[in-house]
Amino acid sequence: MQDKIRYQLTAHAATVMAERNISTAWVERVLQNPERTKPDDNDPELHHALGRISERDDRMLRVVYNMTVKPWRIVTAYFDRGQRAKS
């Protein structure tokens, strides 16, 4: 079993997660076991983790985070309409 990832939410991330009804459990699940990861196109300190959320019709949750700091800093999270989950 993997160690739990330690992270903190920025104020922006906490706000948008509440507005978008994104649970911290989903964010943790995507960070712990992403289907895909990629570096940010503009900021070399940021990474994107993507994972399906079965509780939301397998929509893809994108979590943008800074893993160069400890604990990791979650910048934002959103359901990515451009990423279609494949069954």
MMTF fields as JSON, N, C-alpha, C and O atoms, coordinates in Angstrom:
{
  "mmtfVersion": "1.0.0",
  "mmtfProducer": "UNKNOWN",
  "numBonds": 347,
  "numAtoms": 348,
  "numGroups": 87,
  "numChains": 1,
  "numModels": 1,
  "chainsPerModel": [1],
  "groupsPerChain": [87],
  "chainIdList": ["A"],
  "bondAtomList": [4, 2, 8, 6, 12, 10, 16, 14, 20, 18, 24, 22, 28, 26, 32, 30, 36, 34, 40, 38, 44, 42, 48, 46, 52, 50, 56, 54, 60, 58, 64, 62, 68, 66, 72, 70, 76, 74, 80, 78, 84, 82, 88, 86, 92, 90, 96, 94, 100, 98, 104, 102, 108, 106, 112, 110, 116, 114, 120, 118, 124, 122, 128, 126, 132, 130, 136, 134, 140, 138, 144, 142, 148, 146, 152, 150, 156, 154, 160, 158, 164, 162, 168, 166, 172, 170, 176, 174, 180, 178, 184, 182, 188, 186, 192, 190, 196, 194, 200, 198, 204, 202, 208, 206, 212, 210, 216, 214, 220, 218, 224, 222, 228, 226, 232, 230, 236, 234, 240, 238, 244, 242, 248, 246, 252, 250, 256, 254, 260, 258, 264, 262, 268, 266, 272, 270, 276, 274, 280, 278, 284, 282, 288, 286, 292, 290, 296, 294, 300, 298, 304, 302, 308, 306, 312, 310, 316, 314, 320, 318, 324, 322, 328, 326, 332, 330, 336, 334, 340, 338, 344, 342],
  "bondOrderList": [1, 1, 1, 1, 1, 1, 1, 1, 1, 1, 1, 1, 1, 1, 1, 1, 1, 1, 1, 1, 1, 1, 1, 1, 1, 1, 1, 1, 1, 1, 1, 1, 1, 1, 1, 1, 1, 1, 1, 1, 1, 1, 1, 1, 1, 1, 1, 1, 1, 1, 1, 1, 1, 1, 1, 1, 1, 1, 1, 1, 1, 1, 1, 1, 1, 1, 1, 1, 1, 1, 1, 1, 1, 1, 1, 1, 1, 1, 1, 1, 1, 1, 1, 1, 1, 1],
  "groupList": [{"groupName": "MET", "atomNameList": ["N", "CA", "C", "O"], "elementList": ["N", "C", "C", "O"], "formalChargeList": [0, 0, 0, 0], "bondAtomList": [1, 0, 2, 1, 3, 2], "bondOrderList": [1, 1, 2], "singleLetterCode": "M", "chemCompType": "L-PEPTIDE LINKING"}, {"groupName": "GLN", "atomNameList": ["N", "CA", "C", "O"], "elementList": ["N", "C", "C", "O"], "formalChargeList": [0, 0, 0, 0], "bondAtomList": [1, 0, 2, 1, 3, 2], "bondOrderList": [1, 1, 2], "singleLetterCode": "Q", "chemCompType": "L-PEPTIDE LINKING"}, {"groupName": "ASP", "atomNameList": ["N", "CA", "C", "O"], "elementList": ["N", "C", "C", "O"], "formalChargeList": [0, 0, 0, 0], "bondAtomList": [1, 0, 2, 1, 3, 2], "bondOrderList": [1, 1, 2], "singleLetterCode": "D", "chemCompType": "L-PEPTIDE LINKING"}, {"groupName": "LYS", "atomNameList": ["N", "CA", "C", "O"], "elementList": ["N", "C", "C", "O"], "formalChargeList": [0, 0, 0, 0], "bondAtomList": [1, 0, 2, 1, 3, 2], "bondOrderList": [1, 1, 2], "singleLetterCode": "K", "chemCompType": "L-PEPTIDE LINKING"}, {"groupName": "ILE", "atomNameList": ["N", "CA", "C", "O"], "elementList": ["N", "C", "C", "O"], "formalChargeList": [0, 0, 0, 0], "bondAtomList": [1, 0, 2, 1, 3, 2], "bondOrderList": [1, 1, 2], "singleLetterCode": "I", "chemCompType": "L-PEPTIDE LINKING"}, {"groupName": "ARG", "atomNameList": ["N", "CA", "C", "O"], "elementList": ["N", "C", "C", "O"], "formalChargeList": [0, 0, 0, 0], "bondAtomList": [1, 0, 2, 1, 3, 2], "bondOrderList": [1, 1, 2], "singleLetterCode": "R", "chemCompType": "L-PEPTIDE LINKING"}, {"groupName": "TYR", "atomNameList": ["N", "CA", "C", "O"], "elementList": ["N", "C", "C", "O"], "formalChargeList": [0, 0, 0, 0], "bondAtomList": [1, 0, 2, 1, 3, 2], "bondOrderList": [1, 1, 2], "singleLetterCode": "Y", "chemCompType": "L-PEPTIDE LINKING"}, {"groupName": "LEU", "atomNameList": ["N", "CA", "C", "O"], "elementList": ["N", "C", "C", "O"], "formalChargeList": [0, 0, 0, 0], "bondAtomList": [1, 0, 2, 1, 3, 2], "bondOrderList": [1, 1, 2], "singleLetterCode": "L", "chemCompType": "L-PEPTIDE LINKING"}, {"groupName": "THR", "atomNameList": ["N", "CA", "C", "O"], "elementList": ["N", "C", "C", "O"], "formalChargeList": [0, 0, 0, 0], "bondAtomList": [1, 0, 2, 1, 3, 2], "bondOrderList": [1, 1, 2], "singleLetterCode": "T", "chemCompType": "L-PEPTIDE LINKING"}, {"groupName": "ALA", "atomNameList": ["N", "CA", "C", "O"], "elementList": ["N", "C", "C", "O"], "formalChargeList": [0, 0, 0, 0], "bondAtomList": [1, 0, 2, 1, 3, 2], "bondOrderList": [1, 1, 2], "singleLetterCode": "A", "chemCompType": "L-PEPTIDE LINKING"}, {"groupName": "HIS", "atomNameList": ["N", "CA", "C", "O"], "elementList": ["N", "C", "C", "O"], "formalChargeList": [0, 0, 0, 0], "bondAtomList": [1, 0, 2, 1, 3, 2], "bondOrderList": [1, 1, 2], "singleLetterCode": "H", "chemCompType": "L-PEPTIDE LINKING"}, {"groupName": "VAL", "atomNameList": ["N", "CA", "C", "O"], "elementList": ["N", "C", "C", "O"], "formalChargeList": [0, 0, 0, 0], "bondAtomList": [1, 0, 2, 1, 3, 2], "bondOrderList": [1, 1, 2], "singleLetterCode": "V", "chemCompType": "L-PEPTIDE LINKING"}, {"groupName": "GLU", "atomNameList": ["N", "CA", "C", "O"], "elementList": ["N", "C", "C", "O"], "formalChargeList": [0, 0, 0, 0], "bondAtomList": [1, 0, 2, 1, 3, 2], "bondOrderList": [1, 1, 2], "singleLetterCode": "E", "chemCompType": "L-PEPTIDE LINKING"}, {"groupName": "ASN", "atomNameList": ["N", "CA", "C", "O"], "elementList": ["N", "C", "C", "O"], "formalChargeList": [0, 0, 0, 0], "bondAtomList": [1, 0, 2, 1, 3, 2], "bondOrderList": [1, 1, 2], "singleLetterCode": "N", "chemCompType": "L-PEPTIDE LINKING"}, {"groupName": "SER", "atomNameList": ["N", "CA", "C", "O"], "elementList": ["N", "C", "C", "O"], "formalChargeList": [0, 0, 0, 0], "bondAtomList": [1, 0, 2, 1, 3, 2], "bondOrderList": [1, 1, 2], "singleLetterCode": "S", "chemCompType": "L-PEPTIDE LINKING"}, {"groupName": "TRP", "atomNameList": ["N", "CA", "C", "O"], "elementList": ["N", "C", "C", "O"], "formalChargeList": [0, 0, 0, 0], "bondAtomList": [1, 0, 2, 1, 3, 2], "bondOrderList": [1, 1, 2], "singleLetterCode": "W", "chemCompType": "L-PEPTIDE LINKING"}, {"groupName": "PRO", "atomNameList": ["N", "CA", "C", "O"], "elementList": ["N", "C", "C", "O"], "formalChargeList": [0, 0, 0, 0], "bondAtomList": [1, 0, 2, 1, 3, 2], "bondOrderList": [1, 1, 2], "singleLetterCode": "P", "chemCompType": "L-PEPTIDE LINKING"}, {"groupName": "GLY", "atomNameList": ["N", "CA", "C", "O"], "elementList": ["N", "C", "C", "O"], "formalChargeList": [0, 0, 0, 0], "bondAtomList": [1, 0, 2, 1, 3, 2], "bondOrderList": [1, 1, 2], "singleLetterCode": "G", "chemCompType": "PEPTIDE LINKING"}, {"groupName": "PHE", "atomNameList": ["N", "CA", "C", "O"], "elementList": ["N", "C", "C", "O"], "formalChargeList": [0, 0, 0, 0], "bondAtomList": [1, 0, 2, 1, 3, 2], "bondOrderList": [1, 1, 2], "singleLetterCode": "F", "chemCompType": "L-PEPTIDE LINKING"}],
  "groupTypeList": [0, 1, 2, 3, 4, 5, 6, 1, 7, 8, 9, 10, 9, 9, 8, 11, 0, 9, 12, 5, 13, 4, 14, 8, 9, 15, 11, 12, 5, 11, 7, 1, 13, 16, 12, 5, 8, 3, 16, 2, 2, 13, 2, 16, 12, 7, 10, 10, 9, 7, 17, 5, 4, 14, 12, 5, 2, 2, 5, 0, 7, 5, 11, 11, 6, 13, 0, 8, 11, 3, 16, 15, 5, 4, 11, 8, 9, 6, 18, 2, 5, 17, 1, 5, 9, 3, 14],
  "groupIdList": [1, 2, 3, 4, 5, 6, 7, 8, 9, 10, 11, 12, 13, 14, 15, 16, 17, 18, 19, 20, 21, 22, 23, 24, 25, 26, 27, 28, 29, 30, 31, 32, 33, 34, 35, 36, 37, 38, 39, 40, 41, 42, 43, 44, 45, 46, 47, 48, 49, 50, 51, 52, 53, 54, 55, 56, 57, 58, 59, 60, 61, 62, 63, 64, 65, 66, 67, 68, 69, 70, 71, 72, 73, 74, 75, 76, 77, 78, 79, 80, 81, 82, 83, 84, 85, 86, 87],
  "secStructList": [7, 7, 7, 7, 7, 7, 3, 3, 3, 7, 2, 2, 2, 2, 2, 2, 2, 2, 2, 6, 6, 7, 7, 2, 2, 2, 2, 2, 2, 2, 2, 2, 1, 7, 1, 3, 3, 3, 3, 7, 1, 1, 7, 6, 6, 3, 3, 3, 3, 3, 3, 3, 3, 4, 4, 4, 6, 6, 3, 3, 3, 3, 3, 3, 3, 3, 7, 1, 1, 1, 1, 3, 3, 3, 3, 3, 3, 3, 3, 7, 6, 6, 1, 7, 7, 7, 7],
  "xCoordList": [0.844, 0.0, 0.881, 1.864, 0.514, 1.282, 1.01, -0.06, 2.038, 1.836, 0.831, 0.739, 0.088, -0.866, -0.099, 0.871, -0.548, 0.083, -0.325, -1.507, 0.672, 0.388, 0.258, 1.086, -0.804, -1.073, -1.795, -2.309, -1.822, -2.65, -3.366, -2.862, -4.526, -5.31, -5.001, -4.905, -4.846, -4.793, -6.213, -7.173, -6.34, -7.671, -8.515, -9.707, -7.893, -8.616, -9.124, -10.285, -8.273, -8.675, -9.836, -10.794, -9.763, -10.843, -12.159, -13.217, -12.086, -13.291, -13.906, -15.105, -13.083, -13.652, -14.106, -15.067, -13.448, -13.892, -15.275, -16.131, -15.49, -16.804, -17.855, -18.95, -17.531, -18.476, -18.826, -19.954, -17.846, -18.031, -18.408, -18.494, -18.629, -18.977, -17.967, -18.334, -16.688, -15.601, -15.099, -14.652, -15.173, -14.769, -13.256, -12.586, -12.74, -11.309, -10.942, -9.816, -11.872, -11.604, -11.32, -10.454, -12.043, -11.802, -10.441, -9.715, -10.095, -8.789, -7.688, -6.726, -7.83, -6.838, -6.728, -5.629, -7.869, -7.88, -7.117, -6.327, -7.354, -6.669, -5.179, -4.363, -4.811, -3.385, -2.689, -1.55, -3.369, -2.788, -2.638, -1.671, -3.611, -3.617, -4.143, -5.223, -3.39, -3.87, -3.864, -3.023, -4.812, -4.786, -3.722, -3.079, -3.549, -2.531, -1.984, -2.669, -0.747, -0.156, 0.577, 1.007, 0.705, 1.464, 1.943, 1.285, 3.08, 3.529, 2.647, 2.053, 2.569, 1.815, 2.517, 3.745, 1.735, 2.3, 3.029, 3.923, 2.661, 3.211, 4.075, 4.998, 3.798, 4.51, 5.247, 4.601, 6.571, 7.326, 7.167, 7.519, 6.651, 6.451, 5.141, 4.949, 4.23, 2.914, 2.799, 3.402, 2.001, 1.669, 0.161, -0.54, -0.326, -1.744, -1.899, -1.165, -2.847, -3.209, -4.663, -5.502, -4.956, -6.319, -6.782, -6.027, -8.043, -8.62, -10.13, -10.756, -10.701, -12.162, -12.786, -12.227, -13.941, -14.708, -16.018, -16.919, -16.108, -17.283, -18.56, -19.636, -18.44, -19.609, -20.161, -21.264, -19.417, -19.852, -19.855, -19.355, -20.418, -20.583, -19.264, -19.197, -18.219, -16.888, -16.298, -15.479, -16.719, -16.111, -14.665, -14.316, -13.824, -12.402, -12.149, -12.448, -11.6, -11.217, -9.764, -8.894, -9.506, -8.141, -7.752, -8.447, -6.641, -6.1, -4.764, -3.857, -4.649, -3.415, -2.72, -3.309, -1.455, -0.75, 0.723, 1.296, 1.317, 2.744, 3.374, 3.142, 4.176, 4.804, 6.254, 6.98, 6.675, 8.033, 8.104, 9.19, 6.956, 6.897, 6.339, 5.647, 6.639, 6.115, 5.33, 5.886, 4.079, 3.292, 2.954, 3.058, 2.543, 2.127, 1.031, 0.218, 1.011, 0.006, -0.959, -0.56, -2.236, -3.27, -3.68, -4.116, -3.54, -3.834, -5.298, -5.964, -5.8, -7.198, -7.594, -6.744, -8.883, -9.418, -10.723, -11.532, -10.908, -12.137, -12.386, -11.47, -13.659, -14.004, -13.695, -14.257, -12.799, -12.281, -13.197, -13.226, -13.93, -14.873, -14.158, -14.741, -12.901, -12.135, -11.602, -11.158, -11.639, -11.149, -12.343, -13.037, -12.579, -13.681, -13.152, -12.175, -13.802, -13.426, -13.79, -14.893, -12.855, -13.107, -13.415, -12.69, -14.477, -14.857, -13.995, -14.175],
  "yCoordList": [-1.19, 0.0, 1.243, 1.325, 2.207, 3.436, 4.332, 4.302, 5.138, 6.154, 7.176, 7.432, 7.747, 8.793, 10.034, 10.44, 10.627, 11.848, 13.006, 13.213, 13.759, 14.938, 16.134, 16.351, 16.902, 18.056, 19.116, 18.856, 20.319, 21.393, 22.06, 22.099, 22.571, 23.277, 24.765, 25.336, 25.389, 26.847, 27.344, 26.58, 28.612, 29.185, 29.058, 28.76, 29.283, 29.153, 27.727, 27.526, 26.745, 25.341, 24.993, 24.35, 25.404, 25.106, 25.735, 25.114, 26.956, 27.656, 26.962, 26.683, 26.682, 26.093, 24.661, 24.219, 23.935, 22.573, 22.607, 21.783, 23.542, 23.674, 24.073, 23.51, 25.039, 25.495, 24.386, 24.309, 23.534, 22.488, 21.138, 20.136, 21.117, 19.872, 18.759, 17.627, 19.105, 18.141, 17.791, 18.665, 16.536, 16.129, 15.959, 15.645, 16.17, 15.965, 14.494, 14.187, 13.591, 12.162, 11.89, 11.077, 12.565, 12.385, 12.936, 12.318, 14.103, 14.704, 13.754, 13.505, 13.232, 12.298, 11.047, 10.558, 10.537, 9.335, 9.581, 8.74, 10.737, 11.052, 11.252, 10.795, 11.919, 12.112, 10.786, 10.568, 9.914, 8.633, 7.674, 6.917, 7.72, 6.757, 7.395, 7.037, 8.332, 9.018, 8.089, 7.198, 8.32, 7.598, 8.195, 7.488, 9.503, 10.204, 11.357, 11.906, 11.716, 12.931, 13.641, 13.024, 14.936, 15.704, 16.996, 17.534, 17.493, 18.794, 19.901, 19.751, 21.001, 22.159, 22.772, 22.783, 23.271, 23.866, 25.177, 25.546, 25.888, 27.224, 27.353, 28.166, 26.572, 26.708, 25.408, 24.391, 25.412, 24.174, 23.569, 22.409, 24.328, 23.786, 23.02, 22.297, 23.175, 22.561, 21.284, 21.141, 20.363, 19.121, 18.941, 19.514, 18.134, 17.812, 16.316, 15.529, 15.925, 14.523, 14.392, 15.21, 13.368, 13.142, 11.754, 10.785, 11.676, 10.392, 10.432, 11.473, 9.289, 9.172, 9.143, 8.579, 9.755, 9.73, 9.004, 9.555, 7.759, 6.93, 7.535, 7.392, 8.208, 8.823, 9.993, 10.468, 10.447, 11.556, 11.11, 11.814, 9.947, 9.415, 9.275, 9.526, 8.876, 8.662, 9.906, 9.806, 11.072, 12.308, 12.369, 11.825, 13.042, 13.147, 14.356, 15.496, 14.075, 15.135, 15.49, 14.618, 16.763, 17.259, 17.983, 18.894, 17.567, 18.189, 18.815, 18.123, 20.118, 20.836, 21.111, 21.679, 20.699, 20.765, 21.084, 20.87, 21.597, 21.877, 20.824, 20.809, 19.933, 18.885, 19.206, 18.353, 20.448, 20.848, 21.336, 21.6, 21.456, 21.884, 20.745, 19.863, 20.772, 19.769, 20.489, 21.392, 20.156, 19.202, 19.767, 20.97, 18.868, 19.315, 20.36, 20.3, 21.311, 22.378, 22.198, 22.261, 21.974, 21.841, 23.247, 24.052, 23.535, 24.859, 24.955, 25.95, 23.916, 23.892, 22.469, 21.589, 22.257, 20.961, 21.227, 22.057, 20.511, 20.691, 19.479, 18.729, 19.307, 18.264, 18.791, 19.796, 18.11, 18.569, 18.115, 16.935, 19.042, 18.727, 18.311, 17.629, 18.713, 18.351, 16.93, 16.406, 16.304, 14.934, 14.018, 14.073, 13.205, 12.255, 10.944, 10.39, 10.459, 9.17, 8.064, 8.036, 7.164, 6.041, 4.815, 4.503, 4.128, 2.936, 1.757, 0.66],
  "zCoordList": [0.0, 0.0, 0.0, 0.737, -0.836, -0.931, 0.27, 0.877, 0.586, 1.612, 1.094, -0.107, 2.02, 1.643, 1.206, 1.846, 0.11, -0.396, 0.492, 0.766, 0.939, 1.752, 0.818, -0.066, 1.04, 0.188, 0.992, 2.079, 0.435, 0.993, -0.169, -1.292, 0.114, -0.894, -0.834, 0.253, -1.98, -1.993, -1.717, -1.815, -1.375, -1.148, -2.418, -2.35, -3.566, -4.834, -5.021, -5.38, -4.784, -4.96, -4.037, -4.465, -2.791, -1.844, -2.306, -2.211, -2.801, -3.264, -4.472, -4.488, -5.49, -6.704, -6.479, -7.109, -5.607, -5.301, -4.649, -4.967, -3.753, -3.112, -4.145, -4.165, -4.999, -6.014, -7.01, -7.497, -7.303, -8.319, -7.716, -8.426, -6.42, -5.718, -5.976, -6.292, -5.835, -5.988, -4.594, -3.851, -4.251, -2.904, -2.805, -3.789, -1.614, -1.397, -1.593, -1.984, -1.329, -1.548, -3.026, -3.35, -3.923, -5.358, -5.75, -6.529, -5.209, -5.488, -5.014, -5.739, -3.808, -3.275, -4.142, -4.402, -4.586, -5.432, -6.731, -7.16, -7.357, -8.614, -8.376, -9.178, -7.299, -7.004, -6.699, -7.113, -5.985, -5.575, -6.756, -6.837, -7.668, -8.759, -10.049, -10.519, -10.621, -11.822, -13.04, -13.159, -13.93, -15.206, -16.12, -16.896, -16.012, -16.791, -15.972, -15.109, -16.253, -15.698, -16.828, -17.803, -16.672, -17.657, -17.018, -16.127, -17.468, -16.964, -17.528, -18.595, -16.811, -17.265, -18.477, -18.556, -19.404, -20.618, -20.358, -21.12, -19.291, -19.055, -17.816, -17.795, -16.787, -15.516, -15.203, -14.952, -15.21, -15.005, -13.603, -13.391, -12.666, -11.317, -11.174, -10.196, -12.15, -12.027, -12.849, -13.912, -12.317, -13.013, -12.992, -12.157, -13.929, -14.033, -13.844, -14.442, -13.018, -12.86, -13.283, -12.907, -14.062, -14.538, -14.153, -14.222, -13.744, -13.399, -13.493, -13.291, -13.802, -13.896, -12.513, -11.571, -12.409, -11.166, -11.463, -12.095, -10.997, -11.306, -10.731, -11.312, -9.592, -8.961, -9.771, -9.503, -10.736, -11.609, -13.071, -13.948, -13.314, -14.677, -15.426, -16.63, -14.715, -15.298, -15.956, -16.87, -15.486, -15.984, -15.513, -14.466, -16.304, -15.99, -15.083, -15.438, -13.924, -12.994, -13.244, -13.248, -13.45, -13.621, -12.337, -11.889, -11.759, -10.552, -10.936, -11.399, -10.743, -11.049, -9.724, -8.804, -9.641, -8.362, -8.55, -9.618, -7.49, -7.449, -6.56, -5.351, -7.153, -6.363, -6.017, -5.506, -6.298, -5.936, -4.494, -3.98, -3.844, -2.452, -1.605, -2.114, -0.335, 0.599, 1.67, 2.296, 1.927, 1.151, -0.22, -0.457, -1.127, -2.448, -2.309, -1.387, -3.224, -3.181, -4.346, -5.509, -4.025, -5.042, -5.473, -4.65, -6.761, -7.293, -7.71, -7.426, -8.386, -8.824, -9.165, -9.303, -9.299, -9.725, -10.462, -10.048, -11.551, -12.32, -13.202, -13.538, -13.572, -14.52, -15.903, -16.337, -16.594, -17.877, -19.003, -19.355, -19.554, -20.633, -21.905, -22.748, -22.056, -23.245, -23.203, -24.224, -22.044, -21.893, -21.729, -20.713, -22.687, -22.622, -22.069, -22.573, -21.036, -20.457, -21.44, -21.984, -21.654, -22.555, -21.718, -20.773, -22.06, -21.317, -21.705, -21.176]
}
